[in-house]
Every structure is written in C-alpha cells, then in structure tokens.
Amino acid sequence: MKKLKSLTLRFRFTLLGAVLGLAAGYIYYDQVGCQDGCTITGDPTNSSLYGALMGGLLLSMIDDHLKKLKK
C-alpha cells in the first residue's frame, strides 16, 4: 500500500493528465467524432484512450520541465 501511494505521488501530474485527457477524448468523440471509418475518433474507446495517452504525455513533459527549472 505504501508503494502505491509513493507511485501515485511520483506520477501525480501524469495521472492527472491521463484522467483529463480521457474525459477530453470522450467529449471530442461525442461532439466532433466522425462516423465513417475514422480509426481514432469513430469509436469512443479509441478516442478516450488516445486522449488519455496524449494528456498523460503532455502533463508529464510539463512536470519534467518544472522540475528542471527548480534545479
């Protein structure tokens, strides 16, 4: 349990980005997504997972940049 808490604190920005990206991906599918053979935006699961991946990567990069600025 202690390791899980440690990992959660270490990757909090990445996890936050993934959750926000998941929601944004689904909203994008719902509002904009296409119906005719689009691989990512044509399916809510794919759109949500892609959003989670992009959100996690984005906030992970921002977190790394902020850590470098602190040094």
N, C-alpha and C positions, 0 to 999 in steps of 0.2 A: 504494500500500500504506500509505503514511503517512497519507493522508486517511481510509482505512478505520479505522485504529487510532484516529485522532482522533475520528471519529464514534462509534466503539464506546465510547470513554471518556466522551464527552459524554452519550451516551444510555444509559449502563450500567444505570441504575435502570429506565428504560422497557423495555429489552430483557429485563432480569431479570423484570420484572412480566409481560411478554408470554409468556415461557417458563413461568413458574409458572402463569399463567392458562390457557395451552394445556393443561398437564397437568391442572389442576383442572377445566377444561371437559370433557375426555375422561372423567375419573373421575366427574364428575357425570352424564354421559350413561350411563356403564356402570352406575352404582349406582342412579340415580334416574330417568333419562330415560324419556319416555313413548313408546308405540308408535303411538298413534292420532292422527296428523296434527299433532303439535306441531312448529312450524316450527323452533325452535332446538334443543330437547332431543331431538327424534326422529331426528336424524342426527348421527353422531359428528363429521363435518367441521364442520357449523354450530356445534355445541356447543363444539368446541375453538377455533374461530376467534373466537367470541363471548367465550369465557373469556380468550383472548389479548388481545383488544381491551380488555376490562374490566380485566385485570391490568396491562396497559401504561398505561392511563389512571390507574389508582389509584396506582401507584408513581411515575408522572410528577408527579402532584399532590403527593405526599408529598415528592418531591425538590425541587420548586419551593418548597414551604413551608419545608423545611430550609434552602435557600439564602437565603430571605428572613430567617430567624431569625439566620443567621450575620452578616448585614449590620448 
